[in-house]
Amino acid sequence: MPVFSYEGFDKSGKRVSGRIEAENAAAARMAIRSNGVYIEKIYSLERQRYHLFGERIKKEDFVLSIRELATLINSGLTLDESVSGIIAQMKEGYLRDVYKDIQKQIREGKSFSKAASGYPELFSDISLSMIRSGEASGSLGLVLQRIAEFHEESLRFKSKITGIMIYPIIMAIVGTLVLIFVFVFVTPTITRIFAEISLKLPLPTIVLIKISAFLRQYFLAVIVFCGVCFYLIKKYFASEKGRGKIAYIRKKIPYLGEIFFKSEIANFTGTLGTLLEGGVEILTSLSIAREVLSSPDIKEQIDRAKDLISHGQSVSSALRRTTSFPYTVIQLISAGEKSGTMPEMLKKISTNFKEDVSQRATKFVTVLEPFMILFMAIVVGFVVISIMLPIFQISQSLR
């Protein structure tokens, strides 16, 4: 029987994980949820090994397949014909095999959501909840189109932020490699001359020689130490305590704290708007959208808001009383409730906040770049001065 590994949260919001044997992913999900666990990730261990050593599916390819499937269904084709259509357009590969298996299960009488739930690494809880709603309302094509739009927007935002950050990251990597090369290979060659001369070296030169000698002698040890530290820090921040700590640190960082907070709001409102637009019930939508948040503090606020909503309060009223969301966000949600356009309003909030995050990130990088150049100039200047001072002393003694 296949073994599935899962991660999620219990009713108190505590992160849990484990393994379970089940006939398929759908049975595994049902068994896990019966134990009061909300699933964040679930995957077959056999499939995980396949991905580690075999083909990986690009997110862009998967989103394109959903877009094409939605187009075919909206054109009037049946679900089986639509799946056949996208299979015919695909190259041989794992994604094509996924759709072949989904089609096989559909022909056996299963619903699309039931068949897709066997591939949790592709179809998230957000997608599955919307697909089930679309099947119940007879609007599967429209729902799939909204899922594709949601993922496309997420990919555009991620690509935009990555594009903004790529230059300083490359600068930092290249700068670090240059400094290692200078300290490990260039500096010893030049400073070897000073060791052969009975000359009292200036302090900067002594410091440079000591740093260079240390790096040459313990270079591999330093690399291993940095690797171990990185692993331990990553493991700590993956824990519940670590996530809370990093969320607290993010909130306290000047300027960057605002970027992280607004990014959280953008992800939450965008996900919530997409789910509501897909016909998912409000409390279920809040539970699912809550999982895109990384801040335990905001998650706790959403849980309190859910409790108030379940007792009859409006979404805007509950969020106003329990969350730290900005006043403008609450007002726009309230306006959406009154006009019956809350999904559209939530998506608009998400778009506006993502644009604000992009602009703030661009400004931050614009300010960061000269500081990185200045830091590199200071280090290089230190190396040059440390080398030149003894040379000046030697030239003065020769006179």
C-alpha positions as a Markdown table, in Angstrom:
| # | Residue | x | y | z |
|---|---|---|---|---|
| 1 | Met | 0.0 | 0.0 | 0.0 |
| 2 | Pro | 1.4 | 3.5 | -0.9 |
| 3 | Val | 2.8 | 5.6 | 1.9 |
| 4 | Phe | 2.0 | 9.4 | 2.0 |
| 5 | Ser | 3.9 | 12.0 | 3.9 |
| 6 | Tyr | 2.0 | 15.1 | 5.1 |
| 7 | Glu | 2.3 | 18.4 | 6.8 |
| 8 | Gly | -0.4 | 20.6 | 8.2 |
| 9 | Phe | -2.0 | 22.1 | 11.3 |
| 10 | Asp | -4.3 | 20.8 | 14.0 |
| 11 | Lys | -7.3 | 22.6 | 15.4 |
| 12 | Ser | -5.2 | 24.7 | 17.8 |
| 13 | Gly | -3.1 | 25.9 | 14.9 |
| 14 | Lys | 0.0 | 23.8 | 15.9 |
| 15 | Arg | 2.0 | 22.5 | 13.0 |
| 16 | Val | 2.0 | 18.7 | 12.7 |
| 17 | Ser | 3.5 | 16.2 | 10.2 |
| 18 | Gly | 3.6 | 12.5 | 9.7 |
| 19 | Arg | 3.2 | 9.5 | 7.4 |
| 20 | Ile | 0.1 | 7.4 | 6.6 |
| 21 | Glu | -0.6 | 4.4 | 4.5 |
| 22 | Ala | -3.6 | 4.6 | 2.2 |
| 23 | Glu | -4.9 | 3.2 | -1.2 |
| 24 | Asn | -4.6 | 6.6 | -2.8 |
| 25 | Ala | -4.1 | 10.3 | -2.1 |
| 26 | Ala | -7.8 | 10.9 | -1.7 |
| 27 | Ala | -8.1 | 8.2 | 1.0 |
| 28 | Ala | -5.0 | 9.6 | 2.7 |
| 29 | Arg | -6.5 | 13.1 | 2.8 |
| 30 | Met | -9.8 | 11.8 | 4.2 |
| 31 | Ala | -8.0 | 9.8 | 6.9 |
| 32 | Ile | -5.8 | 12.7 | 7.9 |
| 33 | Arg | -8.7 | 15.2 | 8.0 |
| 34 | Ser | -10.8 | 12.8 | 10.2 |
| 35 | Asn | -8.1 | 13.3 | 12.8 |
| 36 | Gly | -8.7 | 17.0 | 12.8 |
| 37 | Val | -5.7 | 18.0 | 10.7 |
| 38 | Tyr | -5.8 | 20.7 | 8.0 |
| 39 | Ile | -3.5 | 19.5 | 5.3 |
| 40 | Glu | -0.9 | 22.0 | 3.9 |
| 41 | Lys | 1.2 | 19.5 | 1.9 |
| 42 | Ile | 0.7 | 15.8 | 1.1 |
| 43 | Tyr | 2.7 | 13.7 | -1.3 |
| 44 | Ser | 3.5 | 10.1 | -2.1 |
| 45 | Leu | 7.0 | 9.1 | -1.0 |
| 46 | Glu | 7.4 | 7.1 | -4.3 |
| 47 | Arg | 6.4 | 10.2 | -6.3 |
| 48 | Gln | 8.8 | 12.3 | -4.3 |
| 49 | Arg | 11.7 | 10.0 | -5.2 |
| 50 | Tyr | 10.7 | 10.1 | -8.8 |
| 51 | His | 10.9 | 13.9 | -8.7 |
| 52 | Leu | 14.2 | 13.9 | -7.0 |
| 53 | Phe | 15.8 | 11.8 | -9.7 |
| 54 | Gly | 13.5 | 12.2 | -12.7 |
| 55 | Glu | 11.5 | 14.9 | -14.4 |
| 56 | Arg | 10.2 | 18.0 | -12.6 |
| 57 | Ile | 7.0 | 19.7 | -13.8 |
| 58 | Lys | 7.5 | 23.4 | -14.4 |
| 59 | Lys | 4.8 | 25.6 | -12.7 |
| 60 | Glu | 4.4 | 27.5 | -16.0 |
| 61 | Asp | 3.6 | 24.3 | -17.9 |
| 62 | Phe | 1.1 | 23.2 | -15.4 |
| 63 | Val | -0.7 | 26.6 | -15.3 |
| 64 | Leu | -0.8 | 26.6 | -19.2 |
| 65 | Ser | -2.4 | 23.2 | -19.1 |
| 66 | Ile | -5.1 | 24.5 | -16.8 |
| 67 | Arg | -5.7 | 27.5 | -19.0 |
| 68 | Glu | -6.0 | 25.3 | -22.1 |
| 69 | Leu | -8.4 | 22.9 | -20.3 |
| 70 | Ala | -10.6 | 25.8 | -19.2 |
| 71 | Thr | -10.7 | 27.1 | -22.8 |
| 72 | Leu | -11.7 | 23.8 | -24.2 |
| 73 | Ile | -14.5 | 23.3 | -21.6 |
| 74 | Asn | -15.8 | 26.8 | -22.1 |
| 75 | Ser | -15.9 | 26.1 | -25.9 |
| 76 | Gly | -18.6 | 23.5 | -25.3 |
| 77 | Leu | -16.5 | 20.3 | -25.2 |
| 78 | Thr | -17.1 | 17.7 | -22.5 |
| 79 | Leu | -14.6 | 17.2 | -19.8 |
| 80 | Asp | -13.3 | 13.9 | -21.3 |
| 81 | Glu | -13.0 | 15.5 | -24.7 |
| 82 | Ser | -11.2 | 18.5 | -23.2 |
| 83 | Val | -8.7 | 16.4 | -21.3 |
| 84 | Ser | -8.1 | 14.4 | -24.6 |
| 85 | Gly | -7.4 | 17.7 | -26.3 |
| 86 | Ile | -4.7 | 18.9 | -24.0 |
| 87 | Ile | -3.1 | 15.4 | -23.9 |
| 88 | Ala | -2.9 | 15.4 | -27.7 |
| 89 | Gln | -1.0 | 18.8 | -27.5 |
| 90 | Met | 1.5 | 17.7 | -24.8 |
| 91 | Lys | 5.0 | 16.1 | -25.3 |
| 92 | Glu | 5.8 | 12.8 | -23.6 |
| 93 | Gly | 6.5 | 13.4 | -19.9 |
| 94 | Tyr | 5.2 | 13.3 | -16.4 |
| 95 | Leu | 2.6 | 16.0 | -16.8 |
| 96 | Arg | 1.1 | 14.1 | -19.8 |
| 97 | Asp | 1.0 | 10.9 | -17.7 |
| 98 | Val | -0.8 | 12.8 | -14.9 |
| 99 | Tyr | -3.6 | 13.9 | -17.3 |
| 100 | Lys | -3.8 | 10.4 | -18.8 |
| 101 | Asp | -4.4 | 9.0 | -15.4 |
| 102 | Ile | -6.9 | 11.7 | -14.5 |
| 103 | Gln | -8.8 | 10.9 | -17.8 |
| 104 | Lys | -8.7 | 7.2 | -17.0 |
| 105 | Gln | -10.3 | 7.9 | -13.6 |
| 106 | Ile | -12.9 | 10.2 | -15.1 |
| 107 | Arg | -13.9 | 7.5 | -17.6 |
| 108 | Glu | -14.3 | 5.1 | -14.6 |
| 109 | Gly | -16.9 | 7.5 | -13.1 |
| 110 | Lys | -14.9 | 9.7 | -10.8 |
| 111 | Ser | -15.2 | 13.5 | -10.7 |
| 112 | Phe | -12.4 | 15.7 | -11.9 |
| 113 | Ser | -11.7 | 16.9 | -8.3 |
| 114 | Lys | -11.5 | 13.3 | -7.1 |
| 115 | Ala | -9.1 | 12.3 | -9.8 |
| 116 | Ala | -7.0 | 15.5 | -9.4 |
| 117 | Ser | -6.7 | 15.0 | -5.6 |
| 118 | Gly | -4.3 | 12.1 | -6.3 |
| 119 | Tyr | -1.7 | 14.7 | -7.4 |
| 120 | Pro | -1.5 | 17.1 | -4.4 |
| 121 | Glu | 1.9 | 18.4 | -5.6 |
| 122 | Leu | 0.0 | 19.9 | -8.5 |
| 123 | Phe | -3.5 | 20.5 | -7.3 |
| 124 | Ser | -3.4 | 22.4 | -4.0 |
| 125 | Asp | -6.3 | 22.5 | -1.5 |
| 126 | Ile | -7.1 | 26.0 | -3.0 |
| 127 | Ser | -7.5 | 24.5 | -6.5 |
| 128 | Leu | -9.4 | 21.4 | -5.3 |
| 129 | Ser | -11.9 | 23.4 | -3.2 |
| 130 | Met | -12.6 | 25.7 | -6.2 |
| 131 | Ile | -12.9 | 22.7 | -8.6 |
| 132 | Arg | -15.4 | 21.0 | -6.3 |
| 133 | Ser | -17.4 | 24.2 | -6.2 |
| 134 | Gly | -17.3 | 24.5 | -10.0 |
| 135 | Glu | -18.5 | 20.9 | -10.4 |
| 136 | Ala | -21.4 | 21.5 | -8.0 |
| 137 | Ser | -22.5 | 24.7 | -9.8 |
| 138 | Gly | -21.8 | 23.4 | -13.3 |
| 139 | Ser | -19.2 | 26.1 | -14.0 |
| 140 | Leu | -16.0 | 24.0 | -14.0 |
| 141 | Gly | -14.6 | 25.8 | -17.1 |
| 142 | Leu | -15.0 | 29.3 | -15.5 |
| 143 | Val | -13.5 | 28.0 | -12.2 |
| 144 | Leu | -10.5 | 26.5 | -14.0 |
| 145 | Gln | -10.0 | 29.8 | -15.8 |
| 146 | Arg | -9.9 | 31.6 | -12.5 |
| 147 | Ile | -7.4 | 29.1 | -11.1 |
| 148 | Ala | -5.2 | 29.7 | -14.1 |
| 149 | Glu | -5.5 | 33.5 | -13.7 |
| 150 | Phe | -4.6 | 33.2 | -10.0 |
| 151 | His | -1.5 | 31.1 | -10.6 |
| 152 | Glu | -0.5 | 33.3 | -13.5 |
| 153 | Glu | -0.7 | 36.4 | -11.3 |
| 154 | Ser | 1.3 | 34.7 | -8.6 |
| 155 | Leu | 4.0 | 33.7 | -11.1 |
| 156 | Arg | 4.1 | 37.3 | -12.5 |
| 157 | Phe | 4.5 | 38.7 | -9.0 |
| 158 | Lys | 7.2 | 36.2 | -8.1 |
| 159 | Ser | 9.1 | 36.9 | -11.4 |
| 160 | Lys | 8.9 | 40.6 | -10.8 |
| 161 | Ile | 10.3 | 40.4 | -7.3 |
| 162 | Thr | 13.0 | 37.9 | -8.4 |
| 163 | Gly | 13.9 | 40.3 | -11.3 |
| 164 | Ile | 14.3 | 43.2 | -8.8 |
| 165 | Met | 16.5 | 41.2 | -6.4 |
| 166 | Ile | 18.6 | 39.3 | -8.9 |
| 167 | Tyr | 21.2 | 42.2 | -9.5 |
| 168 | Pro | 22.1 | 42.7 | -5.8 |
| 169 | Ile | 22.2 | 38.9 | -5.3 |
| 170 | Ile | 24.6 | 38.5 | -8.2 |
| 171 | Met | 26.7 | 41.4 | -6.9 |
| 172 | Ala | 26.9 | 39.9 | -3.5 |
| 173 | Ile | 27.9 | 36.4 | -4.9 |
| 174 | Val | 30.5 | 37.9 | -7.3 |
| 175 | Gly | 31.9 | 40.3 | -4.6 |
| 176 | Thr | 32.3 | 37.4 | -2.1 |
| 177 | Leu | 34.1 | 35.2 | -4.7 |
| 178 | Val | 36.4 | 38.1 | -5.6 |
| 179 | Leu | 37.3 | 38.8 | -2.0 |
| 180 | Ile | 38.0 | 35.1 | -1.3 |
| 181 | Phe | 40.2 | 35.0 | -4.4 |
| 182 | Val | 42.1 | 38.2 | -3.2 |
| 183 | Phe | 42.6 | 37.0 | 0.3 |
| 184 | Val | 43.4 | 33.3 | -0.5 |
| 185 | Phe | 45.5 | 33.6 | -3.6 |
| 186 | Val | 46.6 | 37.2 | -4.4 |
| 187 | Thr | 47.4 | 38.6 | -1.0 |
| 188 | Pro | 49.8 | 35.8 | 0.1 |
| 189 | Thr | 51.9 | 36.2 | -3.0 |
| 190 | Ile | 52.3 | 39.9 | -2.4 |
| 191 | Thr | 52.8 | 39.9 | 1.4 |
| 192 | Arg | 55.3 | 37.0 | 1.2 |
| 193 | Ile | 58.0 | 39.6 | 0.3 |
| 194 | Phe | 57.3 | 41.5 | 3.6 |
| 195 | Ala | 57.9 | 38.4 | 5.6 |
| 196 | Glu | 61.4 | 38.2 | 4.2 |
| 197 | Ile | 62.3 | 41.8 | 5.2 |
| 198 | Ser | 63.0 | 42.7 | 8.8 |
| 199 | Leu | 60.6 | 45.6 | 8.7 |
| 200 | Lys | 58.0 | 46.6 | 11.3 |
| 201 | Leu | 54.8 | 46.2 | 9.5 |
| 202 | Pro | 51.9 | 48.6 | 10.0 |
| 203 | Leu | 48.7 | 47.3 | 11.8 |
| 204 | Pro | 46.5 | 47.1 | 8.6 |
| 205 | Thr | 49.2 | 44.9 | 6.9 |
| 206 | Ile | 49.4 | 42.6 | 9.9 |
| 207 | Val | 45.6 | 42.2 | 10.0 |
| 208 | Leu | 45.6 | 41.5 | 6.3 |
| 209 | Ile | 48.3 | 38.8 | 6.6 |
| 210 | Lys | 46.5 | 37.2 | 9.6 |
| 211 | Ile | 43.2 | 37.1 | 7.7 |
| 212 | Ser | 44.8 | 35.7 | 4.6 |
| 213 | Ala | 46.8 | 33.0 | 6.6 |
| 214 | Phe | 43.7 | 32.0 | 8.5 |
| 215 | Leu | 41.6 | 31.6 | 5.3 |
| 216 | Arg | 44.3 | 29.6 | 3.5 |
| 217 | Gln | 44.8 | 27.3 | 6.5 |
| 218 | Tyr | 41.1 | 26.8 | 7.4 |
| 219 | Phe | 39.3 | 27.5 | 4.1 |
| 220 | Leu | 37.5 | 24.1 | 4.0 |
| 221 | Ala | 36.7 | 24.3 | 7.7 |
| 222 | Val | 35.2 | 27.7 | 7.2 |
| 223 | Ile | 33.1 | 26.4 | 4.3 |
| 224 | Val | 31.9 | 23.5 | 6.3 |
| 225 | Phe | 31.2 | 25.7 | 9.3 |
| 226 | Cys | 29.1 | 28.1 | 7.2 |
| 227 | Gly | 27.2 | 25.1 | 5.6 |
| 228 | Val | 26.4 | 23.7 | 9.1 |
| 229 | Cys | 25.3 | 27.1 | 10.4 |
| 230 | Phe | 23.1 | 27.6 | 7.3 |
| 231 | Tyr | 21.5 | 24.1 | 7.8 |
| 232 | Leu | 20.9 | 24.7 | 11.5 |
| 233 | Ile | 19.4 | 28.1 | 11.0 |
| 234 | Lys | 17.2 | 26.8 | 8.1 |
| 235 | Lys | 16.0 | 23.9 | 10.3 |
| 236 | Tyr | 15.3 | 26.3 | 13.2 |
| 237 | Phe | 13.3 | 28.7 | 11.1 |
| 238 | Ala | 11.3 | 25.7 | 9.7 |
| 239 | Ser | 10.1 | 24.9 | 13.2 |
| 240 | Glu | 7.0 | 26.5 | 14.8 |
| 241 | Lys | 9.2 | 28.5 | 17.2 |
| 242 | Gly | 11.5 | 29.6 | 14.4 |
| 243 | Arg | 8.7 | 30.8 | 12.1 |
| 244 | Gly | 7.4 | 32.9 | 15.0 |
| 245 | Lys | 10.8 | 34.3 | 15.6 |
| 246 | Ile | 11.5 | 35.2 | 12.0 |
| 247 | Ala | 8.0 | 36.8 | 11.7 |
| 248 | Tyr | 8.8 | 38.9 | 14.7 |
| 249 | Ile | 12.2 | 39.9 | 13.3 |
| 250 | Arg | 10.7 | 40.8 | 9.9 |
| 251 | Lys | 8.1 | 43.0 | 11.6 |
| 252 | Lys | 10.8 | 44.9 | 13.4 |
| 253 | Ile | 13.1 | 45.6 | 10.5 |
| 254 | Pro | 12.7 | 49.2 | 9.4 |
| 255 | Tyr | 11.1 | 49.6 | 5.9 |
| 256 | Leu | 11.5 | 45.9 | 5.1 |
| 257 | Gly | 8.9 | 45.1 | 7.8 |
| 258 | Glu | 6.3 | 47.1 | 5.9 |
| 259 | Ile | 7.2 | 45.2 | 2.7 |
| 260 | Phe | 6.8 | 41.8 | 4.3 |
| 261 | Phe | 3.5 | 42.8 | 6.0 |
| 262 | Lys | 2.0 | 44.2 | 2.8 |
| 263 | Ser | 3.1 | 41.1 | 0.9 |
| 264 | Glu | 1.2 | 38.9 | 3.4 |
| 265 | Ile | -1.9 | 41.0 | 2.9 |
| 266 | Ala | -1.6 | 40.8 | -0.9 |
| 267 | Asn | -1.3 | 37.0 | -0.8 |
| 268 | Phe | -4.1 | 36.5 | 1.7 |
| 269 | Thr | -6.6 | 38.8 | 0.0 |
| 270 | Gly | -5.8 | 37.5 | -3.5 |
| 271 | Thr | -6.2 | 33.9 | -2.4 |
| 272 | Leu | -9.4 | 34.7 | -0.5 |
| 273 | Gly | -10.9 | 36.6 | -3.4 |
| 274 | Thr | -10.1 | 33.8 | -5.9 |
| 275 | Leu | -11.7 | 31.2 | -3.6 |
| 276 | Leu | -14.9 | 33.3 | -3.0 |
| 277 | Glu | -15.1 | 34.0 | -6.8 |
| 278 | Gly | -14.9 | 30.3 | -7.4 |
| 279 | Gly | -17.9 | 29.7 | -5.1 |
| 280 | Val | -16.2 | 28.4 | -2.0 |
| 281 | Glu | -18.0 | 29.1 | 1.3 |
| 282 | Ile | -16.5 | 32.0 | 3.3 |
| 283 | Leu | -15.3 | 30.1 | 6.4 |
| 284 | Thr | -13.7 | 27.4 | 4.2 |
| 285 | Ser | -12.1 | 30.1 | 2.1 |
| 286 | Leu | -10.7 | 31.8 | 5.2 |
| 287 | Ser | -9.3 | 28.5 | 6.5 |
| 288 | Ile | -7.6 | 27.9 | 3.1 |
| 289 | Ala | -6.4 | 31.4 | 2.6 |
| 290 | Arg | -5.0 | 31.5 | 6.1 |
| 291 | Glu | -2.4 | 28.9 | 5.1 |
| 292 | Val | -0.7 | 31.2 | 2.5 |
| 293 | Leu | 0.3 | 33.4 | 5.4 |
| 294 | Ser | 3.8 | 32.9 | 7.0 |
| 295 | Ser | 3.2 | 35.1 | 10.1 |
| 296 | Pro | 1.8 | 33.1 | 13.1 |
| 297 | Asp | 0.5 | 36.4 | 14.5 |
| 298 | Ile | -1.7 | 37.2 | 11.5 |
| 299 | Lys | -2.8 | 33.6 | 11.3 |
| 300 | Glu | -4.0 | 33.9 | 14.9 |
| 301 | Gln | -5.9 | 37.1 | 14.0 |
| 302 | Ile | -7.6 | 35.3 | 11.1 |
| 303 | Asp | -8.7 | 32.5 | 13.4 |
| 304 | Arg | -10.3 | 35.0 | 15.8 |
| 305 | Ala | -12.0 | 36.7 | 12.9 |
| 306 | Lys | -13.4 | 33.3 | 11.7 |
| 307 | Asp | -14.9 | 32.7 | 15.1 |
| 308 | Leu | -16.7 | 36.1 | 15.0 |
| 309 | Ile | -17.9 | 35.4 | 11.4 |
| 310 | Ser | -19.2 | 32.0 | 12.4 |
| 311 | His | -21.4 | 33.8 | 15.0 |
| 312 | Gly | -23.0 | 36.1 | 12.5 |
| 313 | Gln | -20.7 | 39.1 | 12.1 |
| 314 | Ser | -19.7 | 40.5 | 8.7 |
| 315 | Val | -16.2 | 39.8 | 7.3 |
| 316 | Ser | -15.2 | 43.5 | 7.5 |
| 317 | Ser | -16.5 | 43.9 | 11.1 |
| 318 | Ala | -14.7 | 40.7 | 12.2 |
| 319 | Leu | -11.4 | 41.7 | 10.5 |
| 320 | Arg | -11.7 | 45.3 | 12.0 |
| 321 | Arg | -12.0 | 43.9 | 15.5 |
| 322 | Thr | -9.4 | 41.2 | 15.4 |
| 323 | Thr | -6.7 | 42.0 | 12.8 |
| 324 | Ser | -4.1 | 44.6 | 12.3 |
| 325 | Phe | -5.1 | 45.1 | 8.6 |
| 326 | Pro | -4.9 | 48.7 | 7.4 |
| 327 | Tyr | -8.0 | 50.9 | 7.6 |
| 328 | Thr | -8.3 | 51.1 | 3.8 |
| 329 | Val | -8.3 | 47.3 | 3.4 |
| 330 | Ile | -11.2 | 47.0 | 5.9 |
| 331 | Gln | -13.1 | 49.8 | 4.2 |
| 332 | Leu | -12.8 | 48.3 | 0.7 |
| 333 | Ile | -13.9 | 44.9 | 2.0 |
| 334 | Ser | -16.9 | 46.6 | 3.7 |
| 335 | Ala | -17.7 | 48.3 | 0.4 |
| 336 | Gly | -17.5 | 45.0 | -1.4 |
| 337 | Glu | -19.8 | 43.4 | 1.1 |
| 338 | Lys | -22.4 | 46.1 | 0.6 |
| 339 | Ser | -22.2 | 46.0 | -3.2 |
| 340 | Gly | -22.0 | 42.2 | -3.5 |
| 341 | Thr | -18.6 | 42.5 | -5.1 |
| 342 | Met | -16.3 | 41.3 | -2.3 |
| 343 | Pro | -14.3 | 38.8 | -4.4 |
| 344 | Glu | -13.5 | 41.5 | -7.0 |
| 345 | Met | -12.7 | 44.0 | -4.2 |
| 346 | Leu | -10.3 | 41.5 | -2.5 |
| 347 | Lys | -8.5 | 40.8 | -5.8 |
| 348 | Lys | -8.2 | 44.6 | -6.4 |
| 349 | Ile | -6.7 | 45.0 | -2.9 |
| 350 | Ser | -4.2 | 42.2 | -3.7 |
| 351 | Thr | -3.2 | 43.8 | -7.0 |
| 352 | Asn | -2.7 | 47.2 | -5.4 |
| 353 | Phe | -0.7 | 45.8 | -2.5 |
| 354 | Lys | 1.5 | 43.7 | -4.9 |
| 355 | Glu | 2.2 | 46.8 | -6.9 |
| 356 | Asp | 3.1 | 48.7 | -3.7 |
| 357 | Val | 5.4 | 45.9 | -2.6 |
| 358 | Ser | 7.1 | 45.9 | -6.0 |
| 359 | Gln | 7.7 | 49.6 | -5.9 |
| 360 | Arg | 9.0 | 49.5 | -2.3 |
| 361 | Ala | 11.3 | 46.6 | -3.2 |
| 362 | Thr | 12.6 | 48.5 | -6.2 |
| 363 | Lys | 13.4 | 51.5 | -4.0 |
| 364 | Phe | 15.1 | 49.3 | -1.4 |
| 365 | Val | 17.3 | 47.7 | -4.0 |
| 366 | Thr | 18.1 | 51.2 | -5.5 |
| 367 | Val | 19.3 | 52.3 | -2.1 |
| 368 | Leu | 21.0 | 49.0 | -1.3 |
| 369 | Glu | 23.2 | 48.9 | -4.5 |
| 370 | Pro | 25.4 | 51.9 | -3.7 |
| 371 | Phe | 25.9 | 50.6 | -0.1 |
| 372 | Met | 27.1 | 47.3 | -1.5 |
| 373 | Ile | 29.5 | 49.1 | -3.9 |
| 374 | Leu | 30.7 | 51.2 | -1.0 |
| 375 | Phe | 31.3 | 48.2 | 1.2 |
| 376 | Met | 33.3 | 46.5 | -1.6 |
| 377 | Ala | 35.3 | 49.7 | -2.1 |
| 378 | Ile | 36.1 | 49.8 | 1.6 |
| 379 | Val | 37.3 | 46.2 | 1.6 |
| 380 | Val | 39.4 | 46.6 | -1.6 |
| 381 | Gly | 40.7 | 49.9 | -0.3 |
| 382 | Phe | 41.8 | 48.2 | 3.0 |
| 383 | Val | 43.6 | 45.6 | 1.0 |
| 384 | Val | 45.4 | 48.2 | -1.2 |
| 385 | Ile | 46.4 | 50.3 | 1.7 |
| 386 | Ser | 47.6 | 47.3 | 3.7 |
| 387 | Ile | 49.9 | 46.4 | 0.7 |
| 388 | Met | 51.0 | 49.9 | -0.2 |
| 389 | Leu | 52.0 | 51.1 | 3.4 |
| 390 | Pro | 55.0 | 48.7 | 3.7 |
| 391 | Ile | 56.0 | 49.5 | 0.1 |
| 392 | Phe | 56.1 | 53.2 | 1.1 |
| 393 | Gln | 58.1 | 52.4 | 4.2 |
| 394 | Ile | 60.6 | 50.4 | 2.0 |
| 395 | Ser | 61.0 | 53.2 | -0.5 |
| 396 | Gln | 61.5 | 55.7 | 2.3 |
| 397 | Ser | 64.3 | 53.6 | 3.9 |
| 398 | Leu | 66.0 | 53.3 | 0.6 |
| 399 | Arg | 66.3 | 57.1 | 0.3 |
